[in-house]
Amino acid sequence: MTRVTRNMSGGHVELDIGGMTCASCAARIEKKLNKIGGVTASVNFATEKARVDFIGEISVLQLIKAVEQAGYAADISAPKTREPGGDAAASLQQDPTAALRQRLAVALLLAVPVIAMAMVPAFQFTNWQWLSLTLAAPVVVWGALPFHKAAWVNLRHGTATMDTLVSMGTIAAFGWSIYALFWGSAGLPGMTHPFALTSTRTDGTSSMYLEVAAGVTTFVLAGRYLEARSKRRAGAALWALLELGAKDVAVRRNGVEQRIPISQLVVGDEFVVRPGEKIATDGIVIEGSSAVDASMLTGESVPVEVGPQSQVVGATVNMGGRLVVRANRVDSDTQLAQMVKLVEEAQTGKARAQRLADTISAIFVPIVITLSVATLALWIGTGEPIAAAFTAAVAVLIIACPCALGLATPTALMVGAGRGAQLGILIKGPEALESTRRIDTIVLDKTGTVTTGAMTLLDVITAEGERPDDVLRVAGALEDASEHPIAKAISKAARDKVGDLPPVEDFTNLEGLGVKGVVDGHTVVVGRERLLAEWAQHLPDTLARSKQEAESQGKTVVGVGWDGTARALLVVADAVKPTSAEAVRQLRALGLTPILLTGDNGAAARSIGHQVGIANVVAEVLPQGKAETVKRLQAEGKVVAMVGDGVNDAAALAQADLGLAMGTGTDVAIEASDLTLVRGDLQAVPDAIRLSRKTLATIKSNLFWAFAYNIAALPLAASGLLNPMLAGAAMAFSSAFVVSNSLRLRRFHSVITKPPLGAN
């Protein structure tokens, strides 16, 4: 990629950052960038990006050099685009977790027998220690190479992280084991790790710690792999968004229609959109009329009727007639591209969950090194043999090596995630848990989250003397021939209510108005009030009042008439899920303030809010407005969770402190979220928050005890009372405690005592 070196006078720039291994790395880069006058930087470890806002004359090369001086790589971020005529997924870099997965698999295969031989005396055959060395060496040298490289970078810049602790401890354990094997008595045939309840003062030349070096490396690699796998998903939302767009388009040039890749479309081109096709890009309709399903982008549950001079948006779906559209925005200027940018910016600016292990390591590592050096000096100063002094100093480093620390996060996360999966809750990573204990506000998308997201027939209001079933049978038969979402809702309700529907003759789709046809010998019209009026079928006063009342609640009303008379009204709307009201009550019990957020009209939103018990309703909001609403709440000091299911929710899900996506929603929403709720039931949300809080608390208690065991053993190591069995026992005990503490999460229970009717 070509670097930009020109000076810029005010604005912002995004940089791709390479080489980060933990949240502390992000903090170090951020600190380095912020030292430049006029620069305010935010570095996100998950997306590996830095957003830099600046005033005055700033050179991009100056920013890049600052990052490189901190020990990392940087370059200007390139916009995410699909390859011409290709697949966005094909443009993704090779899976960055593949190498880590391979490293973990090899380390696990080699480390298990090393640990087993060291911990079980029955496995200690003659010369077993040499097999342990053969198996442990690749784990410590090759398996732990990422930690050694990161530790070297830390050393050059005078800092310490968990990588430093892992590298230092494994090298100390492995190095001393080699010394004991070749220059001590540990390499003699018949050597064993004897079991002893008490420890004795020793020069350490018969002790080796290969299981420490191999075990720590493997456990920490496992945690790092889980972290990398969830981190990779951060960018998947952007590619999923790009995949929503059409890949080719039927364009009219010089009177000839031809199909071309979407990348070749230019502003001013006229292109054809047939029923069922996606609209290729933003533009203006110049021919035809139809209903366009824009729900994935706008959240509006009712299809939008469009005709000549109507604005249409790329990636929305043409539900009805043939359209000819003139492109007025392409590539990065389209609304879809702007949503990609919104999601990326929200992910970059999202509050970072600093790794607690790294925060503690920054203090713990220097203390351990100081204690080790002090132990060496004290022993030599008191006249003890140099071998014994060196043994005690190395023992301090070995006992500080964080075996349990490597297990603390991944075990709790795996058990919590496993229990969550049983309850229909998918946790993406430890970062997703950090803010769950602090959230005080929860924003609920309406369509598909609180409601079903599909048009449903709610009521049949008949004129005097008409039977609802008769009206529904006739109207359902006529609408059954239409592809319009409202028509589908009516025909489905008719089949469910009255069974088989009569045949239709002379069916005509009157675009933008409704449909007409002959059913049972009657000419029937179903559609807008204007259509019925054109056929001299005016609504009587009772139906007119009912129509006005239903529309004031945001519902859609369809008229039905035949033989010159308006017979009934069909009321259609997005129905509330049966469990939503109870879910809102449970959220309030958790101390959260619910807010309903939607792109729908205000009347419909307030009606839904009233039904589920939410007074705070924000309606008629565009996708950009959803993310802005979350930002506004955060600016007010609130910690915000967002629940959504559509493309239009993706930016808000990424912006929120905690994003929860309904598993019945779009891939984009799921990828942009922190937690995914497999069920389409809003009652899973309070369960997800409770489980997340419990899992986070378990991780923190694991980390506390992992360090506590190490700290408690340090005086023992410094005093020289450390034998191999005691070291192994201490490590096994601390690891066992961490695992058993994590296993308690399996007892987590849902607040839902009985699944809703029809739930899987």
Disulfide bonds with the S-S distance in Angstrom:
none
